[in-house]
Amino acid sequence: MLNNPLISIIIPVYNVGAYIERCLRSCINQTLYDIEIIIVDDCGSDDSIHIATQYALLDKRIRIVHNPCNLGLFAARITGERIAKGRYILPVDGDDYISLHTCKILYKTLYTITNAPIKALKLIKNERGGGHKMNTPIISLIIPVYNVRPYISRCLESCINQSLKEIEIIIVDDCGSD
């Protein structure tokens, strides 16, 4: 495990057995090696955490944290953030994967925005855009919303109150029941 990694990748794991290997391979194979991978076991009922444990045995950058019970995606991410040692945090869902150069691009982009390291930021560059005009956001925050009524206000307030104002907030309705 690295003492002061540049990026902490936080992966909540809950019943993603069919996807977790692809997710972990995409994180382990980053071209920026100076990362830590925090897997938060959110007490699923499949073999996800067993698969993740096998990866942790092979890569010292992986740490596994066990929640006492299923707390949900938002709380699992917070659990990971509390122990993260990285200068930046990159949340990744256990059923997703990131491209080979994601961490390197993220770090270079964040360093370039301020000409110095930023203390903490949980965003990733939108690679679709080219140059940025005056009113064009330089960062897009994408928030999937599914049964998160207790948390959505806090989430949106934190996004709206960012010191960087050249942002857009995209809320994706994932057809929850709340």
Buried (B, 14 or more C-beta within 10 A) or exposed (E): EBEEBBBBBBBBBBBBBEBBBBBBEBBBEBEBEBBBBBBBBBBBEBBBBEBBBEBBEEEEBBBBBEBEEBBBBBBBBBBBBEEBEBBBBBBBBBBEBBEEEBBBBBBEBBBEBEEEEEEEBBBBBBEEEEEEEEEEBBBBBEEEBEBBEEBBEEBBEEBEEBEEEEBEBEBEEEEEEE
